[in-house]
Amino acid sequence: MTAIIIILVIVALLVFWGIGIYNRLVKLRNNRENAFANIDVQLKQRHDLIPQLVATVKGYAEHEKEVLTRVTEARTAAMNATGINDKIQAENALTSALAGLKVSLEAYPDLKANQNFLQLQTEIADIENKIAAVRRYFNTATRELNNAVQTFPSNLFANMFGFKKEPMFEIPQEDRPTLEKAPEIKF
């Protein structure tokens, strides 16, 4: 009789331990999704500002249509992306397109002095800084989830319940040289 009680207690402890691991995995996944929701808020603001920026630039840079088209198409793709992984990919393309626009604008000193453009540029820079901050938080949440999914013993439960390693929100390798290059400052 004592052996049965000991076995039942051990089984109960194992069940509660398994429930604890499962609940931790769910909390980490939800934390990651919440972190991406915070990114979505900032991305929506960026998406709203881009048409204003494009319209302002068009008046000065009519022959830069290819760059403006790329930014507009990237914005549309980013707004239509569904799922976290698709949004990460689309937002990376938009970030790259905006970097190309910044390089093209260096040729327009009158535009850089335009008050509307300066205000939009300031707002976009502010949003880009906020996006960078929430991306760091998202990557931290993703790292915590990935650590739990890949480490023993929680990896046993993760595999059983369909938890998997998730991608970080990173700059694609092909965009790194452009984005890591220090801006050229001219007076």
MDTraj code that builds the backbone (N, CA, C; nanometers):
import mdtraj as md
import numpy as np

residues = "MET THR ALA ILE ILE ILE ILE LEU VAL ILE VAL ALA LEU LEU VAL PHE TRP GLY ILE GLY ILE TYR ASN ARG LEU VAL LYS LEU ARG ASN ASN ARG GLU ASN ALA PHE ALA ASN ILE ASP VAL GLN LEU LYS GLN ARG HIS ASP LEU ILE PRO GLN LEU VAL ALA THR VAL LYS GLY TYR ALA GLU HIS GLU LYS GLU VAL LEU THR ARG VAL THR GLU ALA ARG THR ALA ALA MET ASN ALA THR GLY ILE ASN ASP LYS ILE GLN ALA GLU ASN ALA LEU THR SER ALA LEU ALA GLY LEU LYS VAL SER LEU GLU ALA TYR PRO ASP LEU LYS ALA ASN GLN ASN PHE LEU GLN LEU GLN THR GLU ILE ALA ASP ILE GLU ASN LYS ILE ALA ALA VAL ARG ARG TYR PHE ASN THR ALA THR ARG GLU LEU ASN ASN ALA VAL GLN THR PHE PRO SER ASN LEU PHE ALA ASN MET PHE GLY PHE LYS LYS GLU PRO MET PHE GLU ILE PRO GLN GLU ASP ARG PRO THR LEU GLU LYS ALA PRO GLU ILE LYS PHE".split()
xyz = np.array([
    [0.0819, -0.1193, 0.0000],
    [0.0000, 0.0000, 0.0000],
    [0.0869, 0.1266, 0.0000],
    [0.1924, 0.1279, 0.0776],
    [0.2830, 0.2418, 0.0838],
    [0.3515, 0.2621, -0.0510],
    [0.3859, 0.1533, -0.1178],
    [0.4517, 0.1623, -0.2486],
    [0.3589, 0.2279, -0.3500],
    [0.2316, 0.1965, -0.3451],
    [0.1346, 0.2556, -0.4378],
    [0.1230, 0.4057, -0.4132],
    [0.1203, 0.4454, -0.2876],
    [0.1112, 0.5878, -0.2519],
    [0.2364, 0.6611, -0.3015],
    [0.3527, 0.6023, -0.2831],
    [0.4784, 0.6627, -0.3280],
    [0.4780, 0.6766, -0.4805],
    [0.4324, 0.5743, -0.5483],
    [0.4257, 0.5781, -0.6955],
    [0.3271, 0.6866, -0.7406],
    [0.2122, 0.6956, -0.6759],
    [0.1134, 0.7978, -0.7112],
    [0.1669, 0.9388, -0.6865],
    [0.2396, 0.9567, -0.5768],
    [0.2989, 1.0878, -0.5466],
    [0.4032, 1.1231, -0.6523],
    [0.4855, 1.0262, -0.6898],
    [0.5879, 1.0507, -0.7925],
    [0.5227, 1.0843, -0.9263],
    [0.4203, 1.0101, -0.9639],
    [0.3477, 1.0366, -1.0886],
    [0.2849, 1.1763, -1.0835],
    [0.2231, 1.2099, -0.9699],
    [0.1603, 1.3417, -0.9556],
    [0.2658, 1.4522, -0.9689],
    [0.3822, 1.4340, -0.9056],
    [0.4902, 1.5332, -0.9163],
    [0.5383, 1.5470, -1.0598],
    [0.5516, 1.4342, -1.1289],
    [0.5936, 1.4395, -1.2695],
    [0.4901, 1.5107, -1.3562],
    [0.3633, 1.4863, -1.3301],
    [0.2565, 1.5528, -1.4055],
    [0.2616, 1.7039, -1.3804],
    [0.2728, 1.7443, -1.2552],
    [0.2792, 1.8874, -1.2231],
    [0.4060, 1.9514, -1.2820],
    [0.5159, 1.8785, -1.2801],
    [0.6406, 1.9272, -1.3397],
    [0.6216, 1.9457, -1.4902],
    [0.5592, 1.8513, -1.5567],
    [0.5316, 1.8618, -1.7006],
    [0.4381, 1.9778, -1.7325],
    [0.3369, 1.9953, -1.6488],
    [0.2445, 2.1078, -1.6672],
    [0.3194, 2.2400, -1.6517],
    [0.4094, 2.2454, -1.5554],
    [0.4890, 2.3666, -1.5335],
    [0.5757, 2.3994, -1.6551],
    [0.6392, 2.2989, -1.7114],
    [0.7229, 2.3209, -1.8305],
    [0.6359, 2.3655, -1.9480],
    [0.5241, 2.3000, -1.9687],
    [0.4342, 2.3368, -2.0785],
    [0.3858, 2.4813, -2.0615],
    [0.3440, 2.5170, -1.9413],
    [0.2959, 2.6527, -1.9164],
    [0.4055, 2.7557, -1.9391],
    [0.5276, 2.7233, -1.9035],
    [0.6401, 2.8148, -1.9274],
    [0.6616, 2.8344, -2.0777],
    [0.6536, 2.7268, -2.1542],
    [0.6681, 2.7378, -2.2995],
    [0.5574, 2.8246, -2.3595],
    [0.4361, 2.8068, -2.3115],
    [0.3239, 2.8880, -2.3606],
    [0.3466, 3.0349, -2.3266],
    [0.3902, 3.0630, -2.2047],
    [0.4164, 3.2015, -2.1642],
    [0.5266, 3.2636, -2.2502],
    [0.6317, 3.1887, -2.2781],
    [0.7403, 3.2405, -2.3613],
    [0.6929, 3.2668, -2.5045],
    [0.6117, 3.1767, -2.5581],
    [0.5577, 3.1974, -2.6933],
    [0.4676, 3.3212, -2.6954],
    [0.3824, 3.3351, -2.5949],
    [0.2937, 3.4512, -2.5881],
    [0.3722, 3.5808, -2.5694],
    [0.4797, 3.5751, -2.4931],
    [0.5656, 3.6913, -2.4728],
    [0.6273, 3.7343, -2.6055],
    [0.6700, 3.6373, -2.6859],
    [0.7276, 3.6670, -2.8179],
    [0.6222, 3.7303, -2.9079],
    [0.5021, 3.6752, -2.9076],
    [0.3943, 3.7301, -2.9901],
    [0.3569, 3.8711, -2.9449],
    [0.3566, 3.8947, -2.8146],
    [0.3302, 4.0286, -2.7623],
    [0.4401, 4.1249, -2.8049],
    [0.5639, 4.0791, -2.8014],
    [0.6755, 4.1639, -2.8449],
    [0.6591, 4.2015, -2.9915],
    [0.6136, 4.1068, -3.0728],
    [0.5938, 4.1400, -3.2144],
    [0.4755, 4.2344, -3.2315],
    [0.3746, 4.2245, -3.1478],
    [0.2631, 4.3190, -3.1541],
    [0.3125, 4.4609, -3.1278],
    [0.4088, 4.4759, -3.0370],
    [0.4688, 4.6071, -3.0117],
    [0.5424, 4.6576, -3.1353],
    [0.6100, 4.5686, -3.2056],
    [0.6761, 4.6063, -3.3306],
    [0.5713, 4.6511, -3.4318],
    [0.4607, 4.5779, -3.4394],
    [0.3542, 4.6111, -3.5347],
    [0.3029, 4.7542, -3.5171],
    [0.2917, 4.7995, -3.3933],
    [0.2443, 4.9354, -3.3668],
    [0.3394, 5.0366, -3.4316],
    [0.4691, 5.0169, -3.4105],
    [0.5675, 5.1090, -3.4675],
    [0.5718, 5.0983, -3.6198],
    [0.5578, 4.9767, -3.6715],
    [0.5602, 4.9577, -3.8166],
    [0.4406, 5.0266, -3.8809],
    [0.3254, 5.0225, -3.8157],
    [0.2066, 5.0902, -3.8677],
    [0.2329, 5.2399, -3.8785],
    [0.2951, 5.2988, -3.7788],
    [0.3275, 5.4407, -3.7846],
    [0.4241, 5.4691, -3.8991],
    [0.5222, 5.3821, -3.9157],
    [0.6175, 5.4001, -4.0252],
    [0.5452, 5.3894, -4.1585],
    [0.4562, 5.2924, -4.1724],
    [0.3807, 5.2756, -4.2966],
    [0.2957, 5.3992, -4.3268],
    [0.2419, 5.4620, -4.2221],
    [0.1602, 5.5821, -4.2417],
    [0.2438, 5.7028, -4.2849],
    [0.3682, 5.7098, -4.2403],
    [0.4538, 5.8241, -4.2748],
    [0.5167, 5.8123, -4.4138],
    [0.5355, 5.6929, -4.4608],
    [0.6066, 5.6737, -4.5873],
    [0.5373, 5.7429, -4.7047],
    [0.4046, 5.7342, -4.7221],
    [0.3434, 5.8051, -4.8348],
    [0.3678, 5.9566, -4.8299],
    [0.3683, 6.0137, -4.7095],
    [0.3963, 6.1559, -4.6964],
    [0.5396, 6.1868, -4.7397],
    [0.6323, 6.1019, -4.6977],
    [0.7721, 6.1205, -4.7351],
    [0.7891, 6.1072, -4.8862],
    [0.7274, 6.0061, -4.9445],
    [0.7383, 5.9838, -5.0892],
    [0.6798, 6.1023, -5.1653],
    [0.5648, 6.1525, -5.1210],
    [0.5026, 6.2670, -5.1891],
    [0.5914, 6.3906, -5.1807],
    [0.6531, 6.4127, -5.0674],
    [0.7418, 6.5276, -5.0511],
    [0.8636, 6.5149, -5.1414],
    [0.9197, 6.3963, -5.1462],
    [1.0398, 6.3744, -5.2266],
    [1.0082, 6.3830, -5.3757],
    [0.8908, 6.3378, -5.4164],
    [0.8548, 6.3379, -5.5593],
    [0.8681, 6.4761, -5.6218],
    [0.8314, 6.5776, -5.5465],
    [0.8411, 6.7131, -5.5985],
    [0.9841, 6.7532, -5.6315],
    [1.0795, 6.6975, -5.5632],
    [1.2197, 6.7322, -5.5830],
    [1.2935, 6.6315, -5.6704],
    [1.2535, 6.5096, -5.6632],
    [1.3326, 6.4030, -5.7251],
    [1.2498, 6.3246, -5.8252],
    [1.1950, 6.3943, -5.9229],
    [1.1080, 6.3285, -6.0192],
    [1.1786, 6.2146, -6.0915],
    [1.3080, 6.2289, -6.1177],
    [1.3780, 6.1243, -6.1922],
    [1.4243, 6.0086, -6.1036],
    [1.3930, 6.0122, -5.9755],
    [1.4276, 5.9022, -5.8845],
    [1.3095, 5.8067, -5.8679],
    [1.2306, 5.7922, -5.9718],
    [1.1083, 5.7117, -5.9640],
    [1.1356, 5.5673, -5.9229],
    [1.2454, 5.5110, -5.9686],
    [1.2753, 5.3714, -5.9361],
    [1.2902, 5.3525, -5.7855],
    [1.3611, 5.4428, -5.7205],
    [1.3805, 5.4341, -5.5751],
    [1.2469, 5.4520, -5.5034],
    [1.1687, 5.5510, -5.5482],
    [1.0391, 5.5761, -5.4847],
    [0.9440, 5.4592, -5.5056],
    [0.9486, 5.3999, -5.6245],
    [0.8644, 5.2835, -5.6529],
    [0.9036, 5.1668, -5.5626],
    [1.0332, 5.1470, -5.5449],
    [1.0808, 5.0380, -5.4589],
    [1.0321, 5.0567, -5.3144],
    [1.0387, 5.1812, -5.2645],
    [0.9926, 5.2095, -5.1287],
    [0.8422, 5.1839, -5.1185],
    [0.7667, 5.2324, -5.2170],
    [0.6211, 5.2153, -5.2158],
    [0.5825, 5.0679, -5.2234],
    [0.6487, 4.9928, -5.3118],
    [0.6187, 4.8497, -5.3240],
    [0.6569, 4.7742, -5.1975],
    [0.7697, 4.8105, -5.1383],
    [0.8127, 4.7441, -5.0145],
    [0.7146, 4.7742, -4.9012],
    [0.6646, 4.8983, -4.8967],
    [0.5663, 4.9351, -4.7940],
    [0.4390, 4.8534, -4.8121],
    [0.3921, 4.8416, -4.9361],
    [0.2703, 4.7649, -4.9638],
    [0.2890, 4.6187, -4.9237],
    [0.4041, 4.5623, -4.9597],
    [0.4313, 4.4227, -4.9232],
    [0.4350, 4.4067, -4.7715],
    [0.4944, 4.5042, -4.7024],
    [0.5023, 4.4965, -4.5561],
    [0.3640, 4.5069, -4.4929],
    [0.2800, 4.5913, -4.5484],
    [0.1450, 4.6073, -4.4927],
    [0.0592, 4.4839, -4.5185],
    [0.0856, 4.4131, -4.6280],
    [0.0055, 4.2954, -4.6636],
    [0.0612, 4.1646, -4.6078],
    [0.1782, 4.1680, -4.5470],
    [0.2388, 4.0465, -4.4937],
    [0.1552, 3.9922, -4.3782],
    [0.1449, 3.8604, -4.3737],
    [0.0727, 3.7964, -4.2639],
    [0.1685, 3.7012, -4.1937],
    [0.1530, 3.6879, -4.0685],
    [0.2398, 3.5995, -3.9913],
    [0.3697, 3.6698, -3.9559],
    [0.4227, 3.6345, -3.8439],
    [0.5427, 3.6996, -3.7927],
    [0.6592, 3.6843, -3.8894],
    [0.6846, 3.5647, -3.9390],
    [0.8008, 3.5424, -4.0257],
    [0.7890, 3.6188, -4.1571],
    [0.6688, 3.6238, -4.2173],
    [0.6485, 3.7003, -4.3404],
    [0.6683, 3.8496, -4.3155],
    [0.6197, 3.8970, -4.2019],
    [0.6351, 4.0387, -4.1691],
    [0.7820, 4.0740, -4.1478],
    [0.8563, 3.9861, -4.0838],
    [0.9994, 4.0115, -4.0635],
    [1.0677, 4.0278, -4.1983],
    [1.0406, 3.9379, -4.2903],
    [1.1023, 3.9434, -4.4233],
    [1.0609, 4.0703, -4.4976],
    [0.9330, 4.1042, -4.4955],
    [0.8843, 4.2228, -4.5659],
    [0.9394, 4.3509, -4.5039],
    [0.9485, 4.3559, -4.3730],
    [1.0014, 4.4757, -4.3069],
    [1.1507, 4.4931, -4.3338],
    [1.2222, 4.3838, -4.3442],
    [1.3640, 4.3942, -4.3807],
    [1.3792, 4.4523, -4.5209],
    [1.2914, 4.4131, -4.6135],
    [1.2944, 4.4686, -4.7492],
    [1.2608, 4.6176, -4.7464],
    [1.1649, 4.6573, -4.6626],
    [1.1290, 4.7986, -4.6516],
    [1.2436, 4.8788, -4.5912],
    [1.3077, 4.8249, -4.4902],
    [1.4231, 4.8936, -4.4300],
    [1.5321, 4.9152, -4.5342],
    [1.5566, 4.8152, -4.6151],
    [1.6563, 4.8254, -4.7216],
    [1.6156, 4.9318, -4.8242],
    [1.4884, 4.9353, -4.8615],
    [1.4403, 5.0349, -4.9581],
    [1.4534, 5.1761, -4.9016],
    [1.4222, 5.1936, -4.7736],
    [1.4365, 5.3249, -4.7115],
    [1.5828, 5.3679, -4.7059],
    [1.6726, 5.2723, -4.6841],
    [1.8157, 5.3050, -4.6848],
    [1.8579, 5.3528, -4.8231],
    [1.8060, 5.2897, -4.9281],
    [1.8343, 5.3335, -5.0646],
    [1.7810, 5.4729, -5.0913],
    [1.6653, 5.5051, -5.0353],
    [1.6075, 5.6383, -5.0511],
    [1.6957, 5.7426, -4.9832],
    [1.7444, 5.7107, -4.8640],
    [1.8308, 5.8050, -4.7923],
    [1.9559, 5.8368, -4.8731],
    [2.0143, 5.7357, -4.9365],
    [2.1333, 5.7564, -5.0183],
    [2.0995, 5.8458, -5.1380],
    [1.9859, 5.8233, -5.2022],
    [1.9456, 5.9022, -5.3190],
    [1.9208, 6.0480, -5.2829],
    [1.8732, 6.0729, -5.1628],
    [1.8375, 6.2092, -5.1233],
    [1.9579, 6.2997, -5.1016],
    [2.0749, 6.2413, -5.0876],
    [2.1955, 6.3216, -5.0669],
    [2.2190, 6.4199, -5.1817],
    [2.1641, 6.3911, -5.2986],
    [2.1857, 6.4762, -5.4157],
    [2.0914, 6.5970, -5.4188],
    [2.0043, 6.6140, -5.3192],
    [1.9047, 6.7206, -5.3226],
    [1.9169, 6.8128, -5.2012],
    [2.0083, 6.9100, -5.2063],
    [2.0255, 6.9997, -5.0913],
    [1.9008, 7.0839, -5.0619],
    [1.8253, 7.1225, -5.1662],
    [1.7037, 7.2010, -5.1418],
    [1.6000, 7.1193, -5.0664],
    [1.5903, 6.9924, -5.1011],
    [1.4957, 6.9045, -5.0338],
    [1.5331, 6.8890, -4.8869],
    [1.6621, 6.8736, -4.8606],
    [1.7063, 6.8543, -4.7228],
    [1.6777, 6.9766, -4.6360],
    [1.6556, 7.0925, -4.6990],
    [1.6242, 7.2139, -4.6240],
    [1.4739, 7.2379, -4.6145],
    [1.3926, 7.1610, -4.6855],
    [1.2483, 7.1774, -4.6859],
    [1.1917, 7.1403, -4.5489],
    [1.1091, 7.2298, -4.4931],
    [1.0568, 7.2105, -4.3571],
    [0.9724, 7.0837, -4.3441],
    [0.8848, 7.0572, -4.4426],
    [0.8023, 6.9359, -4.4367],
    [0.8903, 6.8116, -4.4391],
    [0.9904, 6.8140, -4.5247],
    [1.0806, 6.6988, -4.5344],
    [1.1570, 6.6795, -4.4040],
    [1.2059, 6.7879, -4.3475],
    [1.2808, 6.7778, -4.2219],
    [1.1938, 6.7199, -4.1108],
    [1.0676, 6.7636, -4.1047],
    [0.9767, 6.7116, -4.0023],
    [0.9510, 6.5626, -4.0247],
    [0.9242, 6.5239, -4.1497],
    [0.9019, 6.3827, -4.1800],
    [1.0257, 6.3001, -4.1498],
    [1.1412, 6.3538, -4.1857],
    [1.2666, 6.2822, -4.1609],
    [1.2871, 6.2617, -4.0106],
    [1.2558, 6.3619, -3.9320],
    [1.2678, 6.3510, -3.7863],
    [1.1712, 6.2466, -3.7313],
    [1.0468, 6.2487, -3.7806],
    [0.9480, 6.1518, -3.7340],
    [0.9880, 6.0091, -3.7718],
    [1.0363, 5.9921, -3.8934],
    [1.0774, 5.8580, -3.9364],
    [1.1991, 5.8120, -3.8568],
    [1.2944, 5.9024, -3.8320],
    [1.4111, 5.8657, -3.7511],
    [1.3674, 5.8229, -3.6115],
    [1.2700, 5.8946, -3.5540],
    [1.2188, 5.8590, -3.4217],
    [1.1530, 5.7213, -3.4238],
    [1.0729, 5.6965, -3.5256],
    [1.0065, 5.5657, -3.5362],
    [1.1092, 5.4556, -3.5590],
    [1.2105, 5.4826, -3.6414],
    [1.3151, 5.3818, -3.6642],
    [1.3859, 5.3471, -3.5331],
    [1.4090, 5.4472, -3.4485],
    [1.4710, 5.4206, -3.3179],
    [1.3791, 5.3366, -3.2295],
    [1.2499, 5.3664, -3.2338],
    [1.1536, 5.2877, -3.1553],
    [1.1453, 5.1450, -3.2081],
    [1.1479, 5.1317, -3.3411],
    [1.1445, 4.9977, -3.4003],
    [1.2680, 4.9196, -3.3574],
    [1.3827, 4.9848, -3.3578],
    [1.5054, 4.9174, -3.3152],
    [1.4933, 4.8688, -3.1707],
    [1.4340, 4.9505, -3.0852],
    [1.4182, 4.9122, -2.9444],
    [1.3232, 4.7932, -2.9297],
    [1.2092, 4.7971, -2.9986],
    [1.1157, 4.6861, -2.9841],
    [1.1665, 4.5607, -3.0558],
    [1.2496, 4.5768, -3.1586],
    [1.3120, 4.4600, -3.2218],
    [1.4061, 4.3914, -3.1227],
    [1.4813, 4.4733, -3.0477],
    [1.5708, 4.4136, -2.9459],
    [1.4888, 4.3349, -2.8437],
    [1.3770, 4.3916, -2.7994],
    [1.2911, 4.3221, -2.7039],
    [1.2350, 4.1942, -2.7655],
    [1.1911, 4.2025, -2.8913],
    [1.1390, 4.0852, -2.9619],
    [1.2461, 3.9775, -2.9709],
    [1.3681, 4.0152, -3.0058],
    [1.4763, 3.9175, -3.0171],
    [1.5107, 3.8564, -2.8824],
    [1.4988, 3.9346, -2.7756],
    [1.5203, 3.8790, -2.6415],
    [1.4121, 3.7763, -2.6096],
    [1.2871, 3.8097, -2.6398],
    [1.1766, 3.7158, -2.6155],
    [1.1931, 3.5906, -2.7016],
    [1.2380, 3.6084, -2.8255],
    [1.2605, 3.4941, -2.9145],
    [1.3735, 3.4070, -2.8622],
    [1.4821, 3.4701, -2.8156],
    [1.5944, 3.3947, -2.7612],
    [1.5513, 3.3121, -2.6401],
    [1.4716, 3.3704, -2.5518],
    [1.4247, 3.2972, -2.4339],
    [1.3390, 3.1779, -2.4744],
    [1.2506, 3.1977, -2.5716],
    [1.1680, 3.0873, -2.6200],
    [1.2557, 2.9803, -2.6838],
    [1.3480, 3.0214, -2.7694],
    [1.4357, 2.9249, -2.8363],
    [1.5222, 2.8481, -2.7367],
    [1.5699, 2.9154, -2.6329],
    [1.6477, 2.8459, -2.5299],
    [1.5630, 2.7388, -2.4620],
    [1.4392, 2.7731, -2.4308],
    [1.3517, 2.6759, -2.3645],
    [1.3174, 2.5603, -2.4581],
    [1.2994, 2.5903, -2.5864],
    [1.2637, 2.4867, -2.6835],
    [1.3805, 2.3918, -2.7084],
    [1.5029, 2.4409, -2.6944],
    [1.6199, 2.3614, -2.7301],
    [1.6922, 2.2974, -2.6124],
    [1.6607, 2.3376, -2.4899],
    [1.7338, 2.2826, -2.3757],
    [1.6548, 2.1710, -2.3077],
    [1.7288, 2.0810, -2.2493],
    [1.6720, 1.9674, -2.1789],
    [1.6265, 2.0122, -2.0411],
    [1.5191, 1.9696, -1.9905],
    [1.4226, 1.8712, -2.0367],
    [1.3041, 1.9341, -2.1113],
    [1.2992, 2.0689, -2.1157],
    [1.1822, 2.1309, -2.1782],
    [1.1734, 2.1002, -2.3276],
    [1.2864, 2.0650, -2.3902],
    [1.2820, 2.0306, -2.5330],
    [1.1955, 1.9061, -2.5583],
    [1.1885, 1.8162, -2.4622],
    [1.1038, 1.6978, -2.4776],
    [0.9568, 1.7381, -2.4893],
    [0.9157, 1.8307, -2.4037],
    [0.7773, 1.8775, -2.4065],
    [0.7539, 1.9675, -2.5279],
    [0.8527, 2.0478, -2.5635],
    [0.8396, 2.1369, -2.6788],
    [0.8127, 2.0558, -2.8052],
    [0.8894, 1.9487, -2.8237],
    [0.8697, 1.8637, -2.9415],
    [0.7326, 1.7974, -2.9399],
    [0.6904, 1.7541, -2.8220],
    [0.5616, 1.6870, -2.8080],
    [0.4447, 1.7796, -2.8417],
    [0.4558, 1.9067, -2.8041],
    [0.3438, 1.9992, -2.8188],
    [0.3614, 2.0980, -2.9335],
    [0.4579, 2.0741, -3.0209],
    [0.4707, 2.1536, -3.1426],
    [0.5408, 2.2873, -3.1287],
    [0.6109, 2.3083, -3.0195],
    [0.6910, 2.4305, -3.0071],
    [0.8176, 2.4106, -3.0886],
    [0.8613, 2.5170, -3.1583],
    [0.9821, 2.5039, -3.2401],
    [1.0665, 2.6296, -3.2286],
    [1.1896, 2.6177, -3.2738],
    [1.2803, 2.7323, -3.2749],
    [1.2249, 2.8357, -3.3721],
    [1.2215, 2.9615, -3.3284],
    [1.1658, 3.0707, -3.4086],
    [1.2780, 3.1632, -3.4555],
    [1.2584, 3.2281, -3.5713],
    [1.3640, 3.3174, -3.6217],
    [1.3672, 3.4508, -3.5476],
    [1.4862, 3.5085, -3.5434],
    [1.5056, 3.6414, -3.4874],
    [1.4669, 3.7449, -3.5926],
    [1.4540, 3.8687, -3.5525],
    [1.4278, 3.9799, -3.6442],
    [1.5640, 4.0423, -3.6718],
    [1.6289, 3.9939, -3.7758],
    [1.7652, 4.0365, -3.8059],
    [1.7737, 4.1002, -3.9436],
    [1.8804, 4.1742, -3.9633],
    [1.9086, 4.2327, -4.0939],
    [1.9613, 4.1216, -4.1836],
    [1.9052, 4.1078, -4.3043],
    [1.9563, 4.0048, -4.3954],
    [2.1030, 4.0303, -4.4310],
    [2.1769, 3.9245, -4.4530],
    [2.3205, 3.9346, -4.4840],
    [2.3479, 4.0279, -4.6006],
    [2.2658, 4.0227, -4.7064],
    [2.2922, 4.1032, -4.8249],
    [2.2744, 4.2531, -4.7991],
    [2.2017, 4.2917, -4.6939],
    [2.1818, 4.4333, -4.6620],
    [2.2842, 4.4870, -4.5625],
    [2.3597, 4.4003, -4.5000],
    [2.4533, 4.4438, -4.3971],
    [2.5573, 4.5453, -4.4457],
    [2.6219, 4.5257, -4.5611],
    [2.7229, 4.6241, -4.6025],
    [2.6665, 4.7660, -4.6152],
    [2.5462, 4.7807, -4.6686],
    [2.4852, 4.9120, -4.6855],
    [2.4516, 4.9747, -4.5512],
    [2.3934, 4.8962, -4.4626],
    [2.3472, 4.9498, -4.3349],
    [2.4596, 4.9675, -4.2333],
    [2.5690, 4.8950, -4.2493],
    [2.6804, 4.9072, -4.1552],
    [2.7775, 5.0176, -4.1947],
    [2.7639, 5.0678, -4.3169],
    [2.8518, 5.1736, -4.3649],
    [2.8157, 5.3037, -4.2946],
    [2.9149, 5.3719, -4.2437],
    [2.8911, 5.4991, -4.1760],
    [2.8414, 5.6025, -4.2763],
    [2.7443, 5.6848, -4.2386],
    [2.6954, 5.7855, -4.3329],
    [2.8024, 5.8900, -4.3620],
    [2.7996, 5.9384, -4.4839],
    [2.8943, 6.0426, -4.5240],
    [2.8318, 6.1765, -4.4902],
    [2.9020, 6.2579, -4.4131],
    [2.8502, 6.3872, -4.3711],
    [2.9208, 6.4965, -4.4502],
    [2.8385, 6.5810, -4.5155],
    [2.8939, 6.6892, -4.5970],
    [2.8385, 6.8216, -4.5469],
    [2.9223, 6.9228, -4.5539],
    [2.8788, 7.0591, -4.5154],
    [2.8843, 7.1512, -4.6342],
])
top = md.Topology()
chain = top.add_chain()
for i, resn in enumerate(residues, 1):
    res = top.add_residue(resn, chain, resSeq=i)
    for name in ("N", "CA", "C"):
        top.add_atom(name, md.element.get_by_symbol(name[0]), res)
traj = md.Trajectory(xyz[None], top)
